[in-house]
Amino acid sequence: MTDAPEGPPPVAAKRRGLFTRAKREEFEARTHAFEEDFRAQVAATRAQIDATNVKIEARTGRNLPLAILIGLALGLALIASLIFVKAIFMIFAAVLIGFTAFELASALRFAGRDVPRWPTVIAGIATVPAAFFLGDQGKWLVTLAGILFVTLWRVAEIARPRHRTSARDLWADIAAGTFIQVYVPFLGSFAVLLAAQDGGEWWALASLVTVVLVDIGAYASGLTLGKHPMAPRISPKKTWEGFAGSVVVAIIAGVVLSIFLLHEPWWFGLIFGVVMVLTATVGDLTESLIKRDLGIKDISTWLPGHGGFLDRLDSILPSAAVAYILFLIFS
């Protein structure tokens, strides 16, 4: 038998082909519509996030997402070095103090004070190993030696014509250099001095965690509830509502850390939290006053979203000194 010649496809086959093509076209149309809708939603969400960030940055002066990322990176590195190897914490602290002393000296030079920057950095870094290896007495001696070193360097610079100035300005330059040594290396090295003590690393960690939480509490409550300026001439963005939020957070953190980290009674946590929030607030306002007198927004722009290192260490510097005093009294 011979095969019958092929004729036109049956009607059912045609319908199945048309149905399959229609389904494919419908599926492609739905997929395309979903993609367009997804892209539109992503664009709208991104625009909303950008608008929110613009509002937050306008109100607080920070790029919040970037500030959080950098803050977490610095915080985790510092905590890890403090817990696992104290010597690494000493190196970490020396780097922070060195950068902070350099940027503050640069800011003062921008304001007209002739502060020798590299001698300031060298003298500042020297206080860190002195505090770690030599203790309290060595820290004081090296700080005084650093002040003398920076002072003599500035006096010796008079021999160069471009560094010559009046006696009054020379004394102002010397005072500025002395201020940097006391404000940054001397106060900052208390954290190293505390960490070097037997069990002191936990006190240093508790003070750092409390100060960070104080900053977060003030930031969150001030952003959501802030209406009444706390010190409008010094720092217009700080409010009493933000301060109240920081006090609540500091007390809770102080009690929790006192019981579970420092193994001290709960009532010590109240003292610890209140003292930390007061010193952190004073440190923050002090740095704001410095920037106001210098006529600048940030000490530097080395840390995107934060400003400079001093903008992050301002609350920690006086708090470290007071935490060491509390350690000597209660530990």
C-alpha positions in Angstrom: 0.0 0.0 0.0 1.1 3.5 -0.7 0.8 6.2 1.8 -2.0 8.7 1.2 -0.8 12.1 0.3 -0.6 14.6 3.1 -3.5 17.0 3.3 -4.2 20.0 5.4 -3.8 19.4 9.1 -6.9 18.4 11.0 -9.0 21.1 12.5 -8.2 19.8 16.0 -4.5 20.1 15.4 -4.9 23.7 14.2 -6.9 24.6 17.2 -4.2 23.0 19.5 -1.5 25.0 17.7 -3.4 28.3 18.0 -4.2 27.6 21.6 -0.6 26.9 22.5 0.6 30.0 20.7 -2.0 32.1 22.4 -1.0 30.7 25.8 2.7 31.4 25.1 1.9 35.0 24.0 -0.3 35.5 27.1 2.5 34.1 29.3 5.1 36.4 27.7 2.7 39.4 28.1 2.2 38.6 31.8 5.9 38.1 32.3 6.7 41.4 30.7 3.9 43.1 32.7 5.3 41.6 35.9 8.8 42.8 35.1 7.6 46.3 34.3 5.6 46.4 37.5 8.6 45.1 39.5 10.9 47.7 38.1 8.4 50.4 38.8 8.0 49.2 42.4 11.8 49.1 42.9 12.2 52.6 41.4 9.4 53.9 43.7 10.9 52.2 46.7 14.3 53.6 45.9 13.0 57.1 45.4 11.1 56.8 48.7 14.3 55.6 50.5 16.4 58.4 48.9 13.8 61.0 49.9 13.8 59.6 53.5 17.6 59.7 53.6 17.6 63.3 52.4 15.2 64.3 55.2 17.2 62.4 57.8 20.5 63.9 56.6 19.0 67.4 56.5 17.8 67.0 60.1 20.8 65.2 61.6 23.6 66.0 59.2 24.5 62.3 58.5 24.2 59.9 55.7 22.5 57.3 57.8 23.1 54.0 55.9 26.8 54.8 55.3 27.2 55.9 58.9 25.7 52.7 60.2 28.0 50.5 58.0 31.2 52.4 59.0 30.1 52.5 62.6 29.5 48.7 62.7 32.8 48.0 61.0 34.8 50.1 63.5 32.8 48.8 66.4 33.2 45.2 65.6 37.0 45.6 64.9 37.4 47.4 68.2 35.4 44.9 70.2 37.2 41.9 68.7 40.6 43.4 69.4 39.6 44.3 73.0 38.2 40.8 73.8 40.7 38.5 72.1 44.1 40.3 72.2 44.7 43.3 74.3 47.9 44.2 72.4 45.9 44.5 69.2 43.5 46.8 71.0 46.5 48.9 72.0 47.5 49.2 68.3 43.9 49.9 67.3 43.7 52.7 69.9 47.1 54.1 68.8 45.9 54.4 65.2 42.7 56.1 66.2 44.5 58.5 68.5 47.1 59.3 65.9 44.5 60.1 63.2 42.4 62.1 65.6 45.3 64.2 66.8 46.4 64.8 63.2 42.9 65.9 62.0 42.4 68.2 65.1 45.8 69.8 64.5 44.9 70.3 60.9 41.6 71.9 61.8 43.4 74.3 64.2 45.9 75.2 61.5 43.0 75.9 59.2 41.7 78.3 61.9 45.1 80.1 62.0 47.0 78.3 64.8 50.4 77.0 63.8 50.4 73.6 65.4 53.2 71.2 64.3 51.2 68.2 63.1 53.6 65.3 62.9 55.2 66.0 66.3 51.7 66.2 67.7 50.9 62.7 66.2 54.2 61.2 67.5 53.7 62.5 71.0 50.1 61.4 71.0 50.8 57.8 69.9 53.6 57.5 72.5 51.0 57.8 75.3 49.3 54.6 74.2 52.1 52.0 74.8 53.1 54.1 77.9 49.6 53.6 79.3 49.6 49.9 78.3 53.0 48.9 79.6 54.0 51.5 82.2 50.6 52.1 83.8 49.2 55.3 85.2 52.5 56.9 86.2 54.1 56.2 82.8 51.0 57.7 81.0 51.3 60.9 82.9 55.1 61.2 82.4 54.8 60.5 78.7 52.0 63.0 78.3 54.0 65.7 80.0 57.0 64.8 77.8 54.8 65.0 74.7 53.6 68.4 75.6 57.2 69.6 76.1 58.2 68.0 72.8 55.5 69.7 70.8 56.2 73.0 72.6 60.0 72.9 71.9 59.3 72.0 68.3 57.1 75.0 67.8 59.6 77.3 69.5 62.4 75.9 67.3 60.3 76.6 64.2 60.7 80.3 64.8 64.1 80.0 63.2 62.3 79.6 59.8 60.8 82.8 58.5 57.4 81.5 57.5 56.8 80.2 61.1 57.8 83.5 62.8 55.0 85.3 64.6 54.3 87.5 67.5 54.9 86.4 71.1 51.1 86.4 71.7 50.4 84.1 68.7 53.3 81.9 69.7 51.8 81.3 73.1 48.4 80.7 71.5 50.1 78.0 69.2 51.7 76.4 72.2 48.3 76.4 74.1 46.6 74.8 71.1 49.3 72.0 70.9 48.9 71.4 74.6 45.1 71.2 74.3 45.4 68.5 71.7 47.7 66.4 73.8 45.4 66.6 76.8 42.1 66.3 74.9 42.9 63.4 72.6 45.9 61.3 73.7 45.6 61.8 77.4 41.9 61.1 77.7 41.9 58.5 75.0 44.7 56.4 76.5 42.6 55.9 79.6 40.7 53.2 77.6 44.1 51.5 77.0 45.1 51.9 80.6 41.8 50.4 81.7 42.0 47.5 79.3 45.6 46.7 80.5 44.3 46.0 84.0 43.3 42.5 85.2 39.7 42.2 84.1 39.7 45.8 82.9 39.0 44.9 79.3 35.4 44.1 80.3 35.1 47.5 82.0 36.5 49.2 78.8 34.0 47.2 76.7 31.1 48.1 79.0 32.0 51.8 78.8 32.3 51.7 75.0 29.1 49.8 74.5 27.2 52.1 76.8 28.5 55.2 75.0 27.6 53.8 71.6 24.1 52.9 72.9 23.8 56.4 74.4 24.5 57.9 71.0 22.0 55.6 69.3 19.3 56.4 71.9 19.8 60.1 71.6 19.8 59.9 67.8 16.6 57.8 67.6 14.6 59.7 70.2 15.8 63.0 69.0 14.9 62.2 65.4 11.4 61.0 66.2 10.5 63.2 69.2 13.0 66.0 69.2 11.4 69.5 69.5 13.1 71.4 72.3 16.8 72.3 71.5 19.2 71.4 74.3 22.0 73.8 73.5 21.0 75.8 70.4 24.1 78.0 70.3 26.5 75.0 70.5 24.6 72.2 68.7 21.2 73.1 67.3 20.3 69.5 66.4 20.6 68.2 70.0 17.3 68.2 71.9 16.1 67.5 75.4 14.0 64.6 74.0 17.1 63.1 72.6 18.9 63.5 75.9 16.0 61.9 77.7 16.1 58.9 75.3 19.8 58.5 75.9 19.4 58.5 79.7 16.8 55.7 79.5 19.0 53.7 77.2 22.1 54.3 79.4 20.4 53.2 82.6 19.1 50.0 81.0 22.4 49.2 79.4 24.3 50.0 82.6 22.2 47.7 84.7 22.4 44.8 82.2 26.1 45.2 81.6 26.7 45.6 85.3 25.0 42.3 86.2 26.1 40.1 83.2 29.5 41.6 82.1 31.0 43.3 85.1 29.4 41.1 87.8 28.5 44.1 89.9 25.2 44.7 91.7 22.3 46.2 89.8 22.5 49.5 91.6 26.0 50.0 90.3 24.5 49.8 86.9 22.4 52.8 87.7 25.5 54.8 88.7 27.5 53.5 85.7 24.7 54.4 83.2 24.0 57.9 84.6 27.7 58.7 84.7 28.4 57.4 81.2 25.5 59.4 79.7 26.6 62.6 81.4 30.3 62.3 80.3 29.2 61.2 76.8 26.9 64.3 76.5 29.6 66.6 77.8 32.1 65.2 75.3 29.7 65.6 72.4 28.9 69.2 73.3 32.6 69.9 73.9 33.4 68.8 70.3 30.5 70.7 69.0 31.8 73.8 70.7 35.2 73.3 69.2 33.7 73.0 65.7 31.5 76.1 66.3 34.6 78.1 67.3 36.5 76.9 64.3 33.5 77.6 62.0 33.4 74.0 60.5 30.8 71.3 60.3 33.1 68.3 60.7 36.6 68.0 62.0 37.5 66.2 58.8 35.8 64.1 56.0 37.8 60.9 56.5 34.9 58.8 57.6 31.9 59.2 55.2 28.7 59.6 57.0 30.5 60.4 60.3 32.8 63.3 59.5 36.2 62.7 61.2 37.5 60.4 63.9 37.0 63.0 66.6 33.3 63.2 65.6 33.1 59.5 66.6 35.4 59.7 69.6 34.1 62.8 71.2 31.8 61.0 73.6 34.3 58.2 74.3 37.3 60.4 75.4 35.9 61.7 78.7 33.9 58.5 79.3 37.0 56.4 79.2 38.7 58.5 81.9 35.6 58.3 84.2 35.2 54.6 83.5 38.8 54.1 84.8 38.0 56.0 87.9 34.9 53.9 88.5 37.0 50.8 88.0 39.5 51.9 90.7 36.7 52.7 93.1 34.4 49.8 92.7 36.4 46.9 91.2 
